[in-house]
Amino acid sequence: MRPRRLARLGHRPFKAAAWVQVPSGALFLSFWYNISVRFTTYTRYAIRALLHLNEDHPKSLREISHKERIPERFLEQVFLKLKRAGLVRGKRGARGGYVLARPRGKISWYDVMEAVGEGISPVPCLGKKPEHCPTYNECLVRKYWNEYYRLTKEFFTKLTLDIK
């Protein structure tokens, strides 16, 4: 697909760098891949909401909902998942709300995606139950999917909420 078409479908293209060792073993080359990933609404809303939080001053879901124009009921579901994953903590009281459970630089986009239940596996056979794939042992493209998964996971693990 052409980039314009991907943008219309809601995909967000990004570039990922990979270091590959040359067969001689002496030289490393950098390759750039155009990878298109489509995020679920849960992930998009979670990241947008987390960018409003810090470790010290609690923010209410109503405040975040108003600023980001995200339905408050949906935001409650998102924050329930984030809280279970240990990414946010709730503070009670009149000035209560949510705060980050750890520093921004320690929360990666991969952590957020895993917390809201969105995996980055491009095919089901790389997931938790590969035995559901009838051609798992004979699959010729599985190693390519594994490499795609590795590169994507590496990229999103390095991408934190503290990007400058």
NORRA-V97428 format. One record per run of one state. SS is the DSSP state (A for helix, B for strand, O for the rest). FROM is the first residue (numbers start at 1). TO is the last residue. If there is no record, write none. Layout:
{{SS,FROM,TO} {SS,FROM,TO}}
This chain:
{{O,1,2} {A,3,8} {O,9,11} {B,12,21} {O,22,27} {B,28,37} {O,38,40} {A,41,50} {O,51,58} {B,59,59} {O,60,60} {A,61,68} {O,69,71} {A,72,84} {O,85,87} {B,88,91} {O,92,96} {B,97,100} {O,101,103} {A,104,106} {O,107,107} {B,108,108} {A,109,115} {O,116,123} {A,124,126} {O,127,129} {A,130,132} {O,133,141} {A,142,158} {O,159,159} {B,160,160} {O,161,164}}
